[in-house]
């Protein structure tokens, strides 16, 4: 029926209207950094900033403690940069200024990068009411000496407390670094591995390869082997120079290029002259045309003793230059041996020389590896991939209902006080790790102790797997040399407990018999009578140093002389056969250099 004729009113027609969804508020992120160098961390921050400024949902700012190249680059990208000059302000003055700045320029996330800016930035962020604090750990700290070492140790200890108590997320640049932080007591959910990234469109040479080599006085057929990095101890340039000497013995035409500056430049130049290779080496300092120089090399070398994921390595891969690198830190996560480059053990100068010669003499192989490396950089190490992962971290903090939010100062201080005790333990653990890593870089005291040692004590937790296997393997390898006594004990051993069957079977495959072994507990007398004491991991080192304070100087990790291996030997107890095999492989590799040093002492 017609509704008009029936006297009824028709239902009003309602047009469907699209629902308006509010755009998410722009996330305000402030990068805080000391920025006193132009090194890998600064390059990575500039690289990720080039991605963040292009995103419409991020509002980026920066507070730096030094004017320099990073400040110039960030301003070029359009980032608002504020300088609180550390040369004119002490730590407390910087903290006060930074807190005032954050209160007058409210931000959601404060992102820090090194120890000093983390301590000051995190505290200022909490006082100013920022929602979250993120810290990126880029790699190892410099092995300073003297007053700078002491000053750095203080900052590192405070930094450990800050990471534990005042940061929401710890971003590390490699999976190996993430595992190390988790072993040191940081919660796994707080530690996130995000590899560094390179801006592939910007990492390009501006000049032809031939032009650059002509400027350097190097002919097209001359092998040019080079490295880029800050001239500091951790970069291992002394090993690069020794490898160069070995290369020249077999390839006299080779030339070597060292790009970068730093505290060791004069010393390294003297070393090159002392090795008789000064005329073949060019130290060109820090250069703005670094991409041109790397693209002109036949082989790029990374000789570092420790790394996160080095930007110089990623840039060489992006430029299509064949790479030879030491297998340290996160480097094996970037370079697949004989697939995208060649890897050698840290400090292995003959191996480094051999790898460089292999690529220099086989251009076809070098081109193949370089092309694969470029594809790997495109697929896994782009600045877009890195930046997007970082944005997820930021959003995860601000969107976390259990996040910190804008708590009052008093409640934050109470929370801080409650967690100090646990943080102190973490700081001690980190300090012991750094001490052992320092011994890896400079093993002189341990080598000297082994050469004169008469009694070696091997310690693990229960004295049923790791320490007895190690002790018997060392004794068997020494053979008839009875000059050195080798014994093993456990920190928490139950006397008389036998080795588990899985350990006995795994050891027998290596011709080490544990079937007759029973556990023995540690005693003060055993420690005092020993010349060198080896333990398996950092917690055991902490426990030993606490219980036997007078004998601290003789305590070392078993892996101290094997820098290419993980620093700690994991306990396979309760694991499957593969766990025991992996553990015993690790121990066997650690034992070789120890036995070598003991044998040197016997030969004297």
Residue pairs with C-beta under 8 A, 6 or more apart in sequence:
3 9
3 10
4 10
24 57
26 56
26 57
26 58
26 59
27 57
27 58
27 59
27 108
27 109
27 391
27 394
27 395
27 398
28 59
28 61
28 106
28 107
28 108
28 109
29 52
29 58
29 59
29 60
29 61
29 107
29 108
29 109
29 111
29 394
30 60
30 61
30 62
30 63
30 102
30 105
30 107
30 109
30 110
30 111
30 130
31 45
31 49
31 60
31 61
31 62
31 63
31 74
31 111
31 113
32 62
32 63
32 64
32 98
32 110
32 111
32 112
32 113
32 117
32 120
32 121
33 41
33 42
33 45
33 62
33 64
33 65
33 70
33 112
33 113
33 114
33 117
34 64
34 65
34 66
34 86
34 113
34 114
34 116
34 117
35 42
35 64
35 65
35 66
35 68
35 70
35 71
36 65
36 66
36 68
36 86
37 68
37 230
38 68
38 69
38 70
38 286
39 230
40 138
40 139
40 196
40 308
40 310
40 311
40 312
41 113
41 114
41 136
41 138
41 139
42 69
42 70
43 311
44 136
44 138
44 173
44 196
44 197
44 311
45 70
45 113
46 70
46 73
46 74
46 77
47 196
47 197
47 198
47 199
47 311
47 383
47 386
48 197
48 383
48 386
48 387
48 390
49 60
49 62
49 73
49 74
49 77
49 79
50 77
50 199
50 202
50 383
51 197
51 199
51 383
51 384
51 386
51 387
51 388
52 58
52 60
52 387
52 390
52 391
53 60
53 77
53 78
53 79
55 387
55 391
57 391
58 391
58 394
60 79
60 80
61 79
61 80
61 81
61 82
61 105
61 107
62 71
62 74
62 79
62 80
62 81
62 82
63 81
63 82
63 83
63 84
63 98
63 101
63 121
64 70
64 71
64 81
64 82
64 83
64 84
65 83
65 84
65 85
65 86
65 94
65 116
65 117
66 83
66 85
66 86
66 87
67 83
67 85
71 81
71 83
74 81
75 81
82 101
84 94
84 97
84 98
84 101
86 94
89 97
91 116
91 120
94 120
95 120
95 123
95 124
98 120
98 121
98 124
99 123
99 124
99 127
99 128
102 110
102 124
102 125
102 127
102 128
102 130
103 128
103 129
106 128
106 129
106 130
107 125
107 130
108 130
108 131
108 132
108 394
108 398
109 130
109 131
109 132
109 133
109 134
109 394
109 397
109 398
110 121
110 122
110 124
110 125
110 130
110 132
110 133
110 134
111 133
111 134
111 135
111 136
112 118
112 121
112 122
112 133
112 134
112 135
112 136
113 135
113 136
113 138
114 138
115 141
115 152
115 155
115 156
115 158
115 159
116 155
116 159
118 135
118 159
118 162
118 163
118 167
119 155
119 158
119 159
119 162
121 133
122 133
122 135
122 162
122 166
122 167
123 162
123 166
125 133
125 166
126 133
126 166
126 404
126 409
126 412
127 409
127 412
129 406
129 407
131 397
131 398
131 403
131 404
131 405
131 406
132 168
132 169
132 394
132 397
132 398
132 403
132 404
133 166
133 167
133 168
134 167
134 168
134 169
134 170
134 171
134 393
134 394
134 397
135 162
135 163
135 167
135 169
135 170
135 171
136 171
136 172
136 173
137 170
137 171
137 172
137 173
137 177
137 181
137 308
138 173
138 308
139 173
139 177
139 306
139 307
139 308
139 309
139 310
139 329
140 234
140 306
140 307
140 308
140 329
140 437
141 152
141 156
141 434
142 152
142 232
142 233
142 234
143 149
143 233
143 234
143 438
143 441
143 442
144 151
144 152
153 431
156 430
156 431
156 434
157 427
157 430
157 431
158 427
160 423
160 426
160 427
160 430
160 431
161 420
161 423
161 424
161 426
161 427
163 170
163 186
163 426
164 185
164 186
164 419
164 422
164 423
164 426
164 427
165 415
165 416
165 419
165 420
165 423
166 416
167 190
168 190
168 397
168 403
168 404
169 190
169 191
169 192
169 393
169 396
169 397
170 181
170 186
170 190
170 191
170 192
171 192
171 193
171 194
171 390
171 393
172 178
172 181
172 191
172 192
172 193
172 194
172 308
173 193
173 194
173 195
173 196
173 308
173 309
173 330
174 193
174 195
174 308
174 309
174 329
174 330
174 333
175 193
175 330
175 333
176 329
176 330
176 333
177 193
177 308
177 329
177 330
178 191
178 192
178 193
180 433
180 567
181 191
182 188
182 191
183 537
183 538
183 568
184 426
184 429
184 430
184 433
184 538
185 422
185 425
185 426
185 429
186 426
192 393
194 386
194 389
194 390
194 393
195 309
195 330
195 333
195 334
195 380
195 381
195 386
196 308
196 309
196 310
196 311
196 314
196 381
196 386
197 314
197 381
197 382
197 383
197 384
197 385
197 386
197 387
198 311
198 314
198 315
198 318
198 377
198 381
198 382
198 383
199 382
199 383
200 318
200 377
200 378
200 382
200 383
203 291
203 315
203 318
203 319
204 291
204 319
205 212
205 291
205 292
205 294
205 295
205 296
205 319
206 289
206 291
206 292
207 289
207 292
209 295
209 296
210 220
212 289
212 292
212 293
212 295
212 296
213 219
213 220
213 222
213 224
213 296
216 224
216 257
216 282
216 296
218 224
218 255
218 296
221 253
222 253
222 254
222 255
223 251
223 253
223 254
223 255
223 298
223 299
223 360
224 254
224 255
224 256
224 257
224 296
224 297
224 298
224 299
225 244
225 247
225 254
225 255
225 256
225 257
225 297
225 298
225 299
225 301
225 356
225 360
226 256
226 257
226 258
226 259
226 293
226 294
226 297
226 299
226 300
226 301
227 237
227 240
227 257
227 258
227 259
227 260
227 300
227 301
227 302
227 303
227 312
228 259
228 260
228 290
228 293
228 294
228 300
228 312
228 315
228 316
229 235
229 237
229 259
229 260
229 302
229 304
229 310
229 312
230 260
230 261
230 262
231 237
231 258
231 260
231 261
231 262
231 263
231 264
231 265
231 268
232 262
232 263
232 264
233 264
233 305
233 441
234 304
234 305
234 306
234 441
235 262
235 303
235 304
235 305
236 303
236 304
236 305
236 326
236 346
236 347
237 258
237 264
237 268
237 303
238 268
238 271
239 303
239 346
239 347
239 349
239 352
240 256
240 258
240 301
240 303
240 352
241 256
241 268
241 271
241 272
241 275
241 277
241 281
242 275
242 349
243 301
243 303
243 349
243 350
243 352
243 353
243 356
244 254
244 256
244 272
244 275
244 277
244 280
244 281
244 353
245 275
245 276
245 277
246 349
246 350
246 353
247 254
247 353
247 356
247 357
248 254
248 277
248 280
250 353
250 357
251 357
251 360
251 361
254 280
254 360
255 280
255 281
255 282
256 277
256 280
256 281
256 282
257 281
257 282
257 284
257 293
257 297
258 268
258 281
258 282
258 283
258 284
259 284
259 285
259 286
259 287
259 290
259 293
259 294
260 285
260 286
261 285
261 286
265 283
265 285
268 283
269 278
269 283
272 278
272 281
272 283
284 293
287 293
290 315
291 315
291 319
294 300
294 312
294 315
294 316
294 319
294 321
295 319
295 320
295 321
297 316
297 321
298 322
298 359
298 360
298 363
298 366
299 321
299 322
299 323
299 324
299 356
299 359
299 360
299 366
300 312
300 313
300 316
300 321
300 322
300 323
300 324
301 323
301 324
301 325
301 352
301 356
302 310
302 312
302 313
302 323
302 324
302 325
302 326
302 331
303 326
303 352
304 310
304 325
304 326
304 328
304 329
304 331
304 346
305 326
305 328
305 346
305 347
305 440
305 441
305 563
306 328
306 329
306 346
306 437
306 441
307 313
307 326
307 328
307 329
307 330
307 331
308 329
308 330
309 329
309 330
309 331
309 333
309 334
309 381
310 331
313 323
313 325
313 331
313 334
313 335
314 334
314 377
314 381
316 323
317 323
317 334
317 335
317 340
317 341
317 370
317 373
317 374
317 376
317 377
317 381
318 374
318 377
318 378
318 381
319 374
320 370
320 371
320 373
320 374
321 370
322 341
322 359
322 366
322 367
322 369
322 370
322 373
323 335
323 340
323 341
323 342
323 369
323 370
323 373
324 341
324 342
324 343
324 344
324 352
324 355
324 356
324 359
325 331
325 335
325 341
325 342
325 343
325 344
326 343
326 344
326 345
326 346
326 347
326 348
326 352
326 564
327 337
327 343
327 344
327 345
327 346
327 564
328 346
328 563
328 564
331 343
332 343
334 340
334 376
334 381
335 341
335 342
335 343
335 373
336 376
337 343
338 369
339 369
339 372
340 369
340 372
340 373
340 376
341 369
341 373
342 355
342 358
342 359
342 369
344 351
344 352
344 355
345 351
345 563
345 564
346 563
346 564
347 563
348 564
358 365
359 365
359 366
359 369
360 366
397 403
404 412
407 415
428 542
429 538
429 539
429 542
432 538
432 541
432 542
432 545
433 538
433 567
436 538
436 541
436 556
436 557
436 560
436 567
437 567
439 445
439 446
439 556
439 560
440 560
440 561
440 563
440 567
441 563
443 560
443 561
446 532
446 556
446 560
446 561
446 597
447 561
447 597
449 531
449 532
449 554
450 532
450 594
450 597
450 598
450 601
451 597
451 598
451 600
451 601
451 604
452 531
452 601
453 484
453 531
453 532
453 598
453 601
454 483
454 484
454 485
454 531
455 484
455 485
455 487
455 529
455 530
455 531
455 532
456 471
456 474
456 484
456 485
456 486
456 487
456 530
456 531
456 532
456 533
456 534
456 598
457 487
457 488
457 489
457 526
457 527
457 530
457 532
457 533
457 534
458 467
458 468
458 470
458 471
458 474
458 486
458 487
458 488
458 489
458 533
458 534
458 558
459 467
459 488
459 489
459 490
459 491
459 522
459 533
459 534
459 535
459 536
459 540
459 544
460 466
460 467
460 470
460 488
460 490
460 491
460 535
460 536
460 540
460 571
461 490
461 491
461 492
461 493
461 536
461 540
461 571
461 573
462 490
462 492
462 493
462 494
462 497
462 519
462 573
463 488
463 489
463 490
463 493
463 497
463 519
463 520
463 521
464 490
464 493
464 497
464 498
464 499
464 500
464 503
464 517
464 519
464 573
465 499
465 500
465 503
465 571
465 572
465 573
465 580
465 583
466 536
466 569
466 571
466 572
466 583
466 587
467 488
467 489
467 490
467 536
468 488
468 499
468 514
468 517
469 503
469 507
469 512
469 514
469 584
469 587
470 488
470 534
470 558
470 587
470 590
470 591
471 486
471 487
471 488
472 486
472 507
472 512
472 513
472 514
472 517
473 510
473 512
473 587
473 588
473 591
474 486
474 591
474 594
474 595
474 598
475 486
476 511
476 512
477 591
477 595
478 484
478 486
478 595
478 598
478 599
481 598
481 599
481 602
483 601
483 602
484 598
484 601
484 602
487 526
488 520
489 520
489 521
489 522
489 523
489 526
490 519
490 520
490 521
490 522
491 522
491 540
491 543
491 544
492 521
493 519
493 520
493 521
493 522
494 519
494 521
495 518
495 519
495 520
495 521
496 518
496 519
497 518
497 519
498 517
498 518
498 519
499 507
499 514
499 515
499 517
500 573
502 572
502 577
502 580
503 514
503 572
503 580
504 513
504 514
504 515
505 577
506 577
506 580
506 581
506 584
507 513
507 514
507 584
508 514
508 515
509 581
510 584
510 588
524 548
527 533
527 544
527 548
527 551
528 548
528 550
528 551
530 551
530 554
531 554
532 554
532 556
533 544
533 551
533 554
533 555
533 556
534 556
534 557
534 558
534 594
535 541
535 544
535 555
535 556
535 557
535 558
536 557
536 558
536 568
536 569
536 571
537 557
537 568
537 569
537 570
537 571
538 557
538 567
538 568
541 555
541 557
544 555
545 552
545 555
548 555
557 567
557 568
558 569
558 587
558 590
558 591
558 594
559 565
559 566
559 567
559 568
559 569
559 586
559 590
561 590
561 593
561 594
561 597
562 589
562 590
562 592
562 593
565 586
565 589
565 590
566 586
569 583
569 586
569 587
569 590
570 582
570 583
570 586
571 583
572 579
572 580
572 582
572 583
